[in-house]
Amino acid sequence: MTEETIRVCGVNDITDGAAKSFMVTGRQVAVVRLGDTYYAIGDRCSHANFSLAEGEVDAKDCSLECPQHGSRFSLTTGVPATLPATKAVPVYSVRVEGDDVMITSEPVS
């Protein structure tokens, strides 16, 4: 499959310190904004399949918490820092072009 870069939203569509879920090439992706930096990870908890975008963003440790059981996933690696999740979620490359937030169609890890 050829990797594309896809516009998911505008830079102001996500509040600083928040996450929002988007459908990208058939996959739910959580896009997180921390200041002027955006991150994108798979939006389904690897433990219980809940939406990570509905969880709490922690700017200090750059993670997103599953609202159901509390597993925290790194926004840079997708690796869970806390149980009960033990499997990483996919991470997507993100860049800002003008006022658009763009992510890769395929995960980078």
CORCOR-V955717 format. One record per residue. N is the residue number from 0. RES is the residue in three letters. SS is DSSP state (H for helix, E for strand, L for the rest). Layout:
n:N res:RES ss:SS
n:N res:RES ss:SS
This chain:
n:0 res:MET ss:L
n:1 res:THR ss:L
n:2 res:GLU ss:L
n:3 res:GLU ss:L
n:4 res:THR ss:E
n:5 res:ILE ss:E
n:6 res:ARG ss:E
n:7 res:VAL ss:E
n:8 res:CYS ss:E
n:9 res:GLY ss:E
n:10 res:VAL ss:L
n:11 res:ASN ss:L
n:12 res:ASP ss:L
n:13 res:ILE ss:L
n:14 res:THR ss:L
n:15 res:ASP ss:L
n:16 res:GLY ss:L
n:17 res:ALA ss:L
n:18 res:ALA ss:E
n:19 res:LYS ss:E
n:20 res:SER ss:E
n:21 res:PHE ss:E
n:22 res:MET ss:E
n:23 res:VAL ss:E
n:24 res:THR ss:L
n:25 res:GLY ss:L
n:26 res:ARG ss:E
n:27 res:GLN ss:E
n:28 res:VAL ss:E
n:29 res:ALA ss:E
n:30 res:VAL ss:E
n:31 res:VAL ss:E
n:32 res:ARG ss:E
n:33 res:LEU ss:E
n:34 res:GLY ss:L
n:35 res:ASP ss:L
n:36 res:THR ss:E
n:37 res:TYR ss:E
n:38 res:TYR ss:E
n:39 res:ALA ss:E
n:40 res:ILE ss:E
n:41 res:GLY ss:E
n:42 res:ASP ss:L
n:43 res:ARG ss:E
n:44 res:CYS ss:L
n:45 res:SER ss:L
n:46 res:HIS ss:L
n:47 res:ALA ss:L
n:48 res:ASN ss:L
n:49 res:PHE ss:L
n:50 res:SER ss:E
n:51 res:LEU ss:H
n:52 res:ALA ss:H
n:53 res:GLU ss:H
n:54 res:GLY ss:L
n:55 res:GLU ss:L
n:56 res:VAL ss:E
n:57 res:ASP ss:E
n:58 res:ALA ss:L
n:59 res:LYS ss:L
n:60 res:ASP ss:L
n:61 res:CYS ss:L
n:62 res:SER ss:E
n:63 res:LEU ss:E
n:64 res:GLU ss:E
n:65 res:CYS ss:L
n:66 res:PRO ss:L
n:67 res:GLN ss:L
n:68 res:HIS ss:L
n:69 res:GLY ss:L
n:70 res:SER ss:L
n:71 res:ARG ss:E
n:72 res:PHE ss:E
n:73 res:SER ss:E
n:74 res:LEU ss:L
n:75 res:THR ss:L
n:76 res:THR ss:L
n:77 res:GLY ss:L
n:78 res:VAL ss:L
n:79 res:PRO ss:E
n:80 res:ALA ss:L
n:81 res:THR ss:L
n:82 res:LEU ss:L
n:83 res:PRO ss:L
n:84 res:ALA ss:L
n:85 res:THR ss:L
n:86 res:LYS ss:L
n:87 res:ALA ss:L
n:88 res:VAL ss:L
n:89 res:PRO ss:L
n:90 res:VAL ss:E
n:91 res:TYR ss:E
n:92 res:SER ss:L
n:93 res:VAL ss:E
n:94 res:ARG ss:E
n:95 res:VAL ss:E
n:96 res:GLU ss:E
n:97 res:GLY ss:L
n:98 res:ASP ss:L
n:99 res:ASP ss:E
n:100 res:VAL ss:E
n:101 res:MET ss:E
n:102 res:ILE ss:E
n:103 res:THR ss:E
n:104 res:SER ss:L
n:105 res:GLU ss:L
n:106 res:PRO ss:L
n:107 res:VAL ss:L
n:108 res:SER ss:L
